[in-house]
Amino acid sequence: MKRDPFDILIKPLLTEKITSLQEHANRVAFVVRSDANRIDIRRAIESALKVKVKSVNVMNVMGKRKRQGKFVGNRPSWKKAIVTLKEGEKLELYESA
């Protein structure tokens, strides 16, 4: 089944650690659908953002348990993709104004 690239990529992930990876190792990170695999993520990034991808690393992030008084709940689990771009490729999405 062929999906729209923007259905797979939910949002970019911007943290201090990811910003450091982007500056030193040419890596960017995205929150992706939990049923997407590496191949789907690679195709989505290459077609939607027009960059060449060298590799894709994927990890499942488990939601934390949170409580308020005696009530306990869980934050949702999600999937993170760290994408290494090929040499010379750059994403304008992360550039500051």
Jmol script that loads the backbone (N, CA, C; Angstrom):
load data "model"
ATOM      1  N   MET A   1       0.842  -1.179   0.000  1.00  0.00           N
ATOM      2  CA  MET A   1       0.000   0.000   0.000  1.00  0.00           C
ATOM      3  C   MET A   1       0.887   1.242   0.000  1.00  0.00           C
ATOM      4  N   LYS A   2       0.656   2.147  -0.919  1.00  0.00           N
ATOM      5  CA  LYS A   2       1.444   3.363  -1.044  1.00  0.00           C
ATOM      6  C   LYS A   2       0.800   4.479  -0.232  1.00  0.00           C
ATOM      7  N   ARG A   3       1.572   5.092   0.638  1.00  0.00           N
ATOM      8  CA  ARG A   3       1.066   6.166   1.491  1.00  0.00           C
ATOM      9  C   ARG A   3       1.720   7.488   1.121  1.00  0.00           C
ATOM     10  N   ASP A   4       1.043   8.546   1.480  1.00  0.00           N
ATOM     11  CA  ASP A   4       1.575   9.883   1.293  1.00  0.00           C
ATOM     12  C   ASP A   4       2.754  10.077   2.255  1.00  0.00           C
ATOM     13  N   PRO A   5       3.857  10.697   1.809  1.00  0.00           N
ATOM     14  CA  PRO A   5       5.003  10.886   2.709  1.00  0.00           C
ATOM     15  C   PRO A   5       4.668  11.674   3.963  1.00  0.00           C
ATOM     16  N   PHE A   6       3.719  12.595   3.860  1.00  0.00           N
ATOM     17  CA  PHE A   6       3.374  13.400   5.019  1.00  0.00           C
ATOM     18  C   PHE A   6       2.471  12.649   5.995  1.00  0.00           C
ATOM     19  N   ASP A   7       1.980  11.468   5.610  1.00  0.00           N
ATOM     20  CA  ASP A   7       1.283  10.605   6.563  1.00  0.00           C
ATOM     21  C   ASP A   7       2.275   9.849   7.428  1.00  0.00           C
ATOM     22  N   ILE A   8       3.465   9.585   6.905  1.00  0.00           N
ATOM     23  CA  ILE A   8       4.488   8.850   7.647  1.00  0.00           C
ATOM     24  C   ILE A   8       5.248   9.779   8.589  1.00  0.00           C
ATOM     25  N   LEU A   9       5.636  10.947   8.103  1.00  0.00           N
ATOM     26  CA  LEU A   9       6.374  11.916   8.915  1.00  0.00           C
ATOM     27  C   LEU A   9       5.383  12.770   9.697  1.00  0.00           C
ATOM     28  N   ILE A  10       5.394  12.644  11.013  1.00  0.00           N
ATOM     29  CA  ILE A  10       4.440  13.397  11.826  1.00  0.00           C
ATOM     30  C   ILE A  10       4.956  14.794  12.115  1.00  0.00           C
ATOM     31  N   LYS A  11       6.191  14.903  12.660  1.00  0.00           N
ATOM     32  CA  LYS A  11       6.769  16.211  12.932  1.00  0.00           C
ATOM     33  C   LYS A  11       8.272  16.062  13.127  1.00  0.00           C
ATOM     34  N   PRO A  12       9.026  17.138  12.898  1.00  0.00           N
ATOM     35  CA  PRO A  12      10.457  17.086  13.185  1.00  0.00           C
ATOM     36  C   PRO A  12      10.685  17.134  14.688  1.00  0.00           C
ATOM     37  N   LEU A  13      11.781  16.552  15.111  1.00  0.00           N
ATOM     38  CA  LEU A  13      12.113  16.498  16.533  1.00  0.00           C
ATOM     39  C   LEU A  13      13.266  17.459  16.779  1.00  0.00           C
ATOM     40  N   LEU A  14      13.065  18.450  17.634  1.00  0.00           N
ATOM     41  CA  LEU A  14      14.080  19.454  17.919  1.00  0.00           C
ATOM     42  C   LEU A  14      14.427  19.432  19.401  1.00  0.00           C
ATOM     43  N   THR A  15      15.573  18.860  19.725  1.00  0.00           N
ATOM     44  CA  THR A  15      16.095  18.865  21.080  1.00  0.00           C
ATOM     45  C   THR A  15      17.547  19.315  21.023  1.00  0.00           C
ATOM     46  N   GLU A  16      18.157  19.535  22.165  1.00  0.00           N
ATOM     47  CA  GLU A  16      19.562  19.938  22.184  1.00  0.00           C
ATOM     48  C   GLU A  16      20.451  18.841  21.612  1.00  0.00           C
ATOM     49  N   LYS A  17      20.157  17.602  21.946  1.00  0.00           N
ATOM     50  CA  LYS A  17      20.963  16.484  21.474  1.00  0.00           C
ATOM     51  C   LYS A  17      20.848  16.334  19.953  1.00  0.00           C
ATOM     52  N   ILE A  18      19.640  16.454  19.424  1.00  0.00           N
ATOM     53  CA  ILE A  18      19.431  16.343  17.984  1.00  0.00           C
ATOM     54  C   ILE A  18      20.091  17.510  17.253  1.00  0.00           C
ATOM     55  N   THR A  19      20.045  18.706  17.824  1.00  0.00           N
ATOM     56  CA  THR A  19      20.694  19.860  17.213  1.00  0.00           C
ATOM     57  C   THR A  19      22.196  19.653  17.149  1.00  0.00           C
ATOM     58  N   SER A  20      22.777  19.076  18.188  1.00  0.00           N
ATOM     59  CA  SER A  20      24.200  18.771  18.196  1.00  0.00           C
ATOM     60  C   SER A  20      24.537  17.718  17.132  1.00  0.00           C
ATOM     61  N   LEU A  21      23.703  16.691  17.007  1.00  0.00           N
ATOM     62  CA  LEU A  21      23.911  15.677  15.969  1.00  0.00           C
ATOM     63  C   LEU A  21      23.814  16.286  14.571  1.00  0.00           C
ATOM     64  N   GLN A  22      22.917  17.228  14.397  1.00  0.00           N
ATOM     65  CA  GLN A  22      22.727  17.855  13.096  1.00  0.00           C
ATOM     66  C   GLN A  22      23.962  18.674  12.720  1.00  0.00           C
ATOM     67  N   GLU A  23      24.565  19.350  13.687  1.00  0.00           N
ATOM     68  CA  GLU A  23      25.725  20.179  13.397  1.00  0.00           C
ATOM     69  C   GLU A  23      26.979  19.344  13.139  1.00  0.00           C
ATOM     70  N   HIS A  24      27.166  18.255  13.898  1.00  0.00           N
ATOM     71  CA  HIS A  24      28.411  17.502  13.823  1.00  0.00           C
ATOM     72  C   HIS A  24      28.342  16.283  12.906  1.00  0.00           C
ATOM     73  N   ALA A  25      27.198  15.632  12.788  1.00  0.00           N
ATOM     74  CA  ALA A  25      27.127  14.375  12.046  1.00  0.00           C
ATOM     75  C   ALA A  25      26.136  14.400  10.889  1.00  0.00           C
ATOM     76  N   ASN A  26      25.535  15.567  10.601  1.00  0.00           N
ATOM     77  CA  ASN A  26      24.570  15.709   9.502  1.00  0.00           C
ATOM     78  C   ASN A  26      23.389  14.758   9.676  1.00  0.00           C
ATOM     79  N   ARG A  27      22.838  14.707  10.893  1.00  0.00           N
ATOM     80  CA  ARG A  27      21.685  13.865  11.200  1.00  0.00           C
ATOM     81  C   ARG A  27      20.504  14.730  11.614  1.00  0.00           C
ATOM     82  N   VAL A  28      19.313  14.272  11.257  1.00  0.00           N
ATOM     83  CA  VAL A  28      18.077  14.944  11.657  1.00  0.00           C
ATOM     84  C   VAL A  28      17.132  13.882  12.223  1.00  0.00           C
ATOM     85  N   ALA A  29      16.150  14.320  13.004  1.00  0.00           N
ATOM     86  CA  ALA A  29      15.245  13.362  13.644  1.00  0.00           C
ATOM     87  C   ALA A  29      13.797  13.768  13.407  1.00  0.00           C
ATOM     88  N   PHE A  30      12.942  12.754  13.342  1.00  0.00           N
ATOM     89  CA  PHE A  30      11.524  12.957  13.119  1.00  0.00           C
ATOM     90  C   PHE A  30      10.723  12.028  14.009  1.00  0.00           C
ATOM     91  N   VAL A  31       9.535  12.461  14.391  1.00  0.00           N
ATOM     92  CA  VAL A  31       8.543  11.571  14.988  1.00  0.00           C
ATOM     93  C   VAL A  31       7.778  10.986  13.811  1.00  0.00           C
ATOM     94  N   VAL A  32       7.690   9.655  13.750  1.00  0.00           N
ATOM     95  CA  VAL A  32       7.065   8.985  12.613  1.00  0.00           C
ATOM     96  C   VAL A  32       5.938   8.087  13.099  1.00  0.00           C
ATOM     97  N   ARG A  33       5.144   7.599  12.143  1.00  0.00           N
ATOM     98  CA  ARG A  33       4.063   6.668  12.485  1.00  0.00           C
ATOM     99  C   ARG A  33       4.644   5.414  13.105  1.00  0.00           C
ATOM    100  N   SER A  34       3.915   4.824  14.019  1.00  0.00           N
ATOM    101  CA  SER A  34       4.429   3.652  14.719  1.00  0.00           C
ATOM    102  C   SER A  34       4.465   2.403  13.844  1.00  0.00           C
ATOM    103  N   ASP A  35       3.740   2.394  12.725  1.00  0.00           N
ATOM    104  CA  ASP A  35       3.765   1.219  11.852  1.00  0.00           C
ATOM    105  C   ASP A  35       4.685   1.403  10.640  1.00  0.00           C
ATOM    106  N   ALA A  36       5.441   2.508  10.581  1.00  0.00           N
ATOM    107  CA  ALA A  36       6.354   2.755   9.470  1.00  0.00           C
ATOM    108  C   ALA A  36       7.673   2.017   9.701  1.00  0.00           C
ATOM    109  N   ASN A  37       8.264   1.512   8.611  1.00  0.00           N
ATOM    110  CA  ASN A  37       9.565   0.863   8.722  1.00  0.00           C
ATOM    111  C   ASN A  37      10.631   1.759   8.091  1.00  0.00           C
ATOM    112  N   ARG A  38      11.886   1.288   8.102  1.00  0.00           N
ATOM    113  CA  ARG A  38      13.003   2.094   7.610  1.00  0.00           C
ATOM    114  C   ARG A  38      12.844   2.480   6.143  1.00  0.00           C
ATOM    115  N   ILE A  39      12.372   1.552   5.342  1.00  0.00           N
ATOM    116  CA  ILE A  39      12.224   1.805   3.911  1.00  0.00           C
ATOM    117  C   ILE A  39      11.160   2.870   3.667  1.00  0.00           C
ATOM    118  N   ASP A  40      10.025   2.764   4.371  1.00  0.00           N
ATOM    119  CA  ASP A  40       8.968   3.777   4.241  1.00  0.00           C
ATOM    120  C   ASP A  40       9.482   5.158   4.646  1.00  0.00           C
ATOM    121  N   ILE A  41      10.237   5.219   5.739  1.00  0.00           N
ATOM    122  CA  ILE A  41      10.751   6.496   6.233  1.00  0.00           C
ATOM    123  C   ILE A  41      11.740   7.095   5.245  1.00  0.00           C
ATOM    124  N   ARG A  42      12.631   6.263   4.700  1.00  0.00           N
ATOM    125  CA  ARG A  42      13.608   6.745   3.711  1.00  0.00           C
ATOM    126  C   ARG A  42      12.908   7.320   2.487  1.00  0.00           C
ATOM    127  N   ARG A  43      11.936   6.590   1.952  1.00  0.00           N
ATOM    128  CA  ARG A  43      11.213   7.062   0.765  1.00  0.00           C
ATOM    129  C   ARG A  43      10.442   8.344   1.059  1.00  0.00           C
ATOM    130  N   ALA A  44       9.833   8.430   2.239  1.00  0.00           N
ATOM    131  CA  ALA A  44       9.056   9.618   2.599  1.00  0.00           C
ATOM    132  C   ALA A  44       9.953  10.847   2.694  1.00  0.00           C
ATOM    133  N   ILE A  45      11.120  10.714   3.312  1.00  0.00           N
ATOM    134  CA  ILE A  45      12.018  11.859   3.464  1.00  0.00           C
ATOM    135  C   ILE A  45      12.597  12.273   2.116  1.00  0.00           C
ATOM    136  N   GLU A  46      12.996  11.304   1.304  1.00  0.00           N
ATOM    137  CA  GLU A  46      13.572  11.643   0.007  1.00  0.00           C
ATOM    138  C   GLU A  46      12.558  12.295  -0.924  1.00  0.00           C
ATOM    139  N   SER A  47      11.305  11.859  -0.871  1.00  0.00           N
ATOM    140  CA  SER A  47      10.315  12.446  -1.778  1.00  0.00           C
ATOM    141  C   SER A  47       9.741  13.754  -1.239  1.00  0.00           C
ATOM    142  N   ALA A  48       9.512  13.848   0.063  1.00  0.00           N
ATOM    143  CA  ALA A  48       8.881  15.049   0.607  1.00  0.00           C
ATOM    144  C   ALA A  48       9.864  16.194   0.793  1.00  0.00           C
ATOM    145  N   LEU A  49      11.095  15.893   1.221  1.00  0.00           N
ATOM    146  CA  LEU A  49      12.044  16.945   1.556  1.00  0.00           C
ATOM    147  C   LEU A  49      13.148  17.123   0.527  1.00  0.00           C
ATOM    148  N   LYS A  50      13.171  16.276  -0.513  1.00  0.00           N
ATOM    149  CA  LYS A  50      14.108  16.404  -1.635  1.00  0.00           C
ATOM    150  C   LYS A  50      15.572  16.387  -1.186  1.00  0.00           C
ATOM    151  N   VAL A  51      15.924  15.431  -0.322  1.00  0.00           N
ATOM    152  CA  VAL A  51      17.308  15.212   0.088  1.00  0.00           C
ATOM    153  C   VAL A  51      17.643  13.738  -0.070  1.00  0.00           C
ATOM    154  N   LYS A  52      18.926  13.413  -0.142  1.00  0.00           N
ATOM    155  CA  LYS A  52      19.380  12.029  -0.248  1.00  0.00           C
ATOM    156  C   LYS A  52      19.709  11.503   1.140  1.00  0.00           C
ATOM    157  N   VAL A  53      19.230  10.302   1.460  1.00  0.00           N
ATOM    158  CA  VAL A  53      19.391   9.707   2.786  1.00  0.00           C
ATOM    159  C   VAL A  53      20.477   8.643   2.725  1.00  0.00           C
ATOM    160  N   LYS A  54      21.394   8.688   3.687  1.00  0.00           N
ATOM    161  CA  LYS A  54      22.442   7.680   3.783  1.00  0.00           C
ATOM    162  C   LYS A  54      21.975   6.487   4.605  1.00  0.00           C
ATOM    163  N   SER A  55      21.385   6.744   5.787  1.00  0.00           N
ATOM    164  CA  SER A  55      20.886   5.657   6.625  1.00  0.00           C
ATOM    165  C   SER A  55      19.760   6.161   7.510  1.00  0.00           C
ATOM    166  N   VAL A  56      18.980   5.204   8.022  1.00  0.00           N
ATOM    167  CA  VAL A  56      17.858   5.504   8.902  1.00  0.00           C
ATOM    168  C   VAL A  56      17.954   4.604  10.137  1.00  0.00           C
ATOM    169  N   ASN A  57      17.958   5.206  11.301  1.00  0.00           N
ATOM    170  CA  ASN A  57      17.905   4.463  12.556  1.00  0.00           C
ATOM    171  C   ASN A  57      16.555   4.746  13.208  1.00  0.00           C
ATOM    172  N   VAL A  58      15.910   3.684  13.692  1.00  0.00           N
ATOM    173  CA  VAL A  58      14.551   3.804  14.223  1.00  0.00           C
ATOM    174  C   VAL A  58      14.521   3.256  15.644  1.00  0.00           C
ATOM    175  N   MET A  59      13.792   3.946  16.517  1.00  0.00           N
ATOM    176  CA  MET A  59      13.624   3.434  17.873  1.00  0.00           C
ATOM    177  C   MET A  59      12.215   3.715  18.377  1.00  0.00           C
ATOM    178  N   ASN A  60      11.700   2.778  19.159  1.00  0.00           N
ATOM    179  CA  ASN A  60      10.407   2.948  19.800  1.00  0.00           C
ATOM    180  C   ASN A  60      10.620   3.559  21.168  1.00  0.00           C
ATOM    181  N   VAL A  61       9.911   4.639  21.452  1.00  0.00           N
ATOM    182  CA  VAL A  61      10.021   5.321  22.733  1.00  0.00           C
ATOM    183  C   VAL A  61       8.764   4.978  23.534  1.00  0.00           C
ATOM    184  N   MET A  62       8.964   4.344  24.660  1.00  0.00           N
ATOM    185  CA  MET A  62       7.836   3.943  25.497  1.00  0.00           C
ATOM    186  C   MET A  62       7.307   5.145  26.282  1.00  0.00           C
ATOM    187  N   GLY A  63       5.988   5.235  26.407  1.00  0.00           N
ATOM    188  CA  GLY A  63       5.372   6.317  27.144  1.00  0.00           C
ATOM    189  C   GLY A  63       5.596   6.163  28.637  1.00  0.00           C
ATOM    190  N   LYS A  64       5.781   7.291  29.315  1.00  0.00           N
ATOM    191  CA  LYS A  64       6.041   7.258  30.747  1.00  0.00           C
ATOM    192  C   LYS A  64       4.751   7.092  31.536  1.00  0.00           C
ATOM    193  N   ARG A  65       4.864   6.480  32.699  1.00  0.00           N
ATOM    194  CA  ARG A  65       3.733   6.409  33.618  1.00  0.00           C
ATOM    195  C   ARG A  65       3.658   7.712  34.385  1.00  0.00           C
ATOM    196  N   LYS A  66       2.487   8.268  34.462  1.00  0.00           N
ATOM    197  CA  LYS A  66       2.279   9.525  35.182  1.00  0.00           C
ATOM    198  C   LYS A  66       1.136   9.336  36.152  1.00  0.00           C
ATOM    199  N   ARG A  67       1.227   9.997  37.278  1.00  0.00           N
ATOM    200  CA  ARG A  67       0.143   9.908  38.249  1.00  0.00           C
ATOM    201  C   ARG A  67      -0.179  11.284  38.798  1.00  0.00           C
ATOM    202  N   GLN A  68      -1.423  11.420  39.163  1.00  0.00           N
ATOM    203  CA  GLN A  68      -1.890  12.630  39.804  1.00  0.00           C
ATOM    204  C   GLN A  68      -2.746  12.175  40.979  1.00  0.00           C
ATOM    205  N   GLY A  69      -2.177  12.288  42.164  1.00  0.00           N
ATOM    206  CA  GLY A  69      -2.844  11.762  43.344  1.00  0.00           C
ATOM    207  C   GLY A  69      -2.862  10.246  43.274  1.00  0.00           C
ATOM    208  N   LYS A  70      -4.033   9.660  43.420  1.00  0.00           N
ATOM    209  CA  LYS A  70      -4.121   8.198  43.371  1.00  0.00           C
ATOM    210  C   LYS A  70      -4.378   7.660  41.968  1.00  0.00           C
ATOM    211  N   PHE A  71      -4.574   8.536  41.002  1.00  0.00           N
ATOM    212  CA  PHE A  71      -4.877   8.117  39.636  1.00  0.00           C
ATOM    213  C   PHE A  71      -3.589   7.965  38.833  1.00  0.00           C
ATOM    214  N   VAL A  72      -3.488   6.852  38.117  1.00  0.00           N
ATOM    215  CA  VAL A  72      -2.299   6.561  37.334  1.00  0.00           C
ATOM    216  C   VAL A  72      -2.700   6.457  35.866  1.00  0.00           C
ATOM    217  N   GLY A  73      -1.871   7.043  35.006  1.00  0.00           N
ATOM    218  CA  GLY A  73      -2.117   6.959  33.569  1.00  0.00           C
ATOM    219  C   GLY A  73      -0.797   6.842  32.828  1.00  0.00           C
ATOM    220  N   ASN A  74      -0.863   6.660  31.529  1.00  0.00           N
ATOM    221  CA  ASN A  74       0.328   6.534  30.695  1.00  0.00           C
ATOM    222  C   ASN A  74       0.307   7.571  29.594  1.00  0.00           C
ATOM    223  N   ARG A  75       1.481   8.127  29.312  1.00  0.00           N
ATOM    224  CA  ARG A  75       1.627   8.939  28.116  1.00  0.00           C
ATOM    225  C   ARG A  75       1.737   7.992  26.923  1.00  0.00           C
ATOM    226  N   PRO A  76       1.377   8.421  25.736  1.00  0.00           N
ATOM    227  CA  PRO A  76       1.418   7.499  24.594  1.00  0.00           C
ATOM    228  C   PRO A  76       2.852   7.156  24.181  1.00  0.00           C
ATOM    229  N   SER A  77       3.030   5.943  23.680  1.00  0.00           N
ATOM    230  CA  SER A  77       4.303   5.529  23.107  1.00  0.00           C
ATOM    231  C   SER A  77       4.400   6.077  21.685  1.00  0.00           C
ATOM    232  N   TRP A  78       5.635   6.271  21.186  1.00  0.00           N
ATOM    233  CA  TRP A  78       5.821   6.822  19.855  1.00  0.00           C
ATOM    234  C   TRP A  78       7.108   6.297  19.250  1.00  0.00           C
ATOM    235  N   LYS A  79       7.303   6.545  17.962  1.00  0.00           N
ATOM    236  CA  LYS A  79       8.474   6.058  17.242  1.00  0.00           C
ATOM    237  C   LYS A  79       9.297   7.243  16.758  1.00  0.00           C
ATOM    238  N   LYS A  80      10.617   7.120  16.932  1.00  0.00           N
ATOM    239  CA  LYS A  80      11.550   8.171  16.539  1.00  0.00           C
ATOM    240  C   LYS A  80      12.469   7.632  15.452  1.00  0.00           C
ATOM    241  N   ALA A  81      12.714   8.446  14.426  1.00  0.00           N
ATOM    242  CA  ALA A  81      13.633   8.076  13.351  1.00  0.00           C
ATOM    243  C   ALA A  81      14.752   9.103  13.298  1.00  0.00           C
ATOM    244  N   ILE A  82      15.997   8.628  13.400  1.00  0.00           N
ATOM    245  CA  ILE A  82      17.165   9.485  13.246  1.00  0.00           C
ATOM    246  C   ILE A  82      17.755   9.179  11.873  1.00  0.00           C
ATOM    247  N   VAL A  83      17.787  10.192  11.021  1.00  0.00           N
ATOM    248  CA  VAL A  83      18.151  10.026   9.619  1.00  0.00           C
ATOM    249  C   VAL A  83      19.505  10.687   9.369  1.00  0.00           C
ATOM    250  N   THR A  84      20.442   9.921   8.805  1.00  0.00           N
ATOM    251  CA  THR A  84      21.733  10.461   8.405  1.00  0.00           C
ATOM    252  C   THR A  84      21.647  10.845   6.939  1.00  0.00           C
ATOM    253  N   LEU A  85      21.949  12.107   6.651  1.00  0.00           N
ATOM    254  CA  LEU A  85      21.913  12.604   5.281  1.00  0.00           C
ATOM    255  C   LEU A  85      23.266  12.381   4.617  1.00  0.00           C
ATOM    256  N   LYS A  86      23.268  12.239   3.294  1.00  0.00           N
ATOM    257  CA  LYS A  86      24.510  12.058   2.551  1.00  0.00           C
ATOM    258  C   LYS A  86      25.332  13.344   2.590  1.00  0.00           C
ATOM    259  N   GLU A  87      26.636  13.204   2.282  1.00  0.00           N
ATOM    260  CA  GLU A  87      27.539  14.353   2.285  1.00  0.00           C
ATOM    261  C   GLU A  87      27.040  15.436   1.331  1.00  0.00           C
ATOM    262  N   GLY A  88      27.075  16.661   1.784  1.00  0.00           N
ATOM    263  CA  GLY A  88      26.651  17.781   0.955  1.00  0.00           C
ATOM    264  C   GLY A  88      25.171  18.083   1.027  1.00  0.00           C
ATOM    265  N   GLU A  89      24.369  17.197   1.599  1.00  0.00           N
ATOM    266  CA  GLU A  89      22.926  17.425   1.732  1.00  0.00           C
ATOM    267  C   GLU A  89      22.651  18.241   2.993  1.00  0.00           C
ATOM    268  N   LYS A  90      21.638  19.086   2.923  1.00  0.00           N
ATOM    269  CA  LYS A  90      21.297  19.940   4.050  1.00  0.00           C
ATOM    270  C   LYS A  90      19.792  20.161   4.047  1.00  0.00           C
ATOM    271  N   LEU A  91      19.193  20.190   5.230  1.00  0.00           N
ATOM    272  CA  LEU A  91      17.762  20.477   5.345  1.00  0.00           C
ATOM    273  C   LEU A  91      17.568  21.906   5.777  1.00  0.00           C
ATOM    274  N   GLU A  92      16.807  22.657   5.031  1.00  0.00           N
ATOM    275  CA  GLU A  92      16.512  24.046   5.381  1.00  0.00           C
ATOM    276  C   GLU A  92      15.506  24.114   6.519  1.00  0.00           C
ATOM    277  N   LEU A  93      14.876  22.990   6.813  1.00  0.00           N
ATOM    278  CA  LEU A  93      13.886  22.922   7.876  1.00  0.00           C
ATOM    279  C   LEU A  93      14.481  23.284   9.231  1.00  0.00           C
ATOM    280  N   TYR A  94      15.752  22.961   9.441  1.00  0.00           N
ATOM    281  CA  TYR A  94      16.408  23.182  10.716  1.00  0.00           C
ATOM    282  C   TYR A  94      17.215  24.473  10.776  1.00  0.00           C
ATOM    283  N   GLU A  95      17.305  25.202   9.690  1.00  0.00           N
ATOM    284  CA  GLU A  95      18.098  26.419   9.671  1.00  0.00           C
ATOM    285  C   GLU A  95      17.345  27.547  10.373  1.00  0.00           C
ATOM    286  N   SER A  96      18.062  28.332  11.152  1.00  0.00           N
ATOM    287  CA  SER A  96      17.420  29.448  11.850  1.00  0.00           C
ATOM    288  C   SER A  96      17.393  30.677  10.944  1.00  0.00           C
ATOM    289  N   ALA A  97      16.532  31.611  11.269  1.00  0.00           N
ATOM    290  CA  ALA A  97      16.343  32.780  10.417  1.00  0.00           C
ATOM    291  C   ALA A  97      17.379  33.833  10.667  1.00  0.00           C
TER     292      ALA A  97
END
end "model"
wireframe off; spacefill off
backbone 0.3
color backbone group
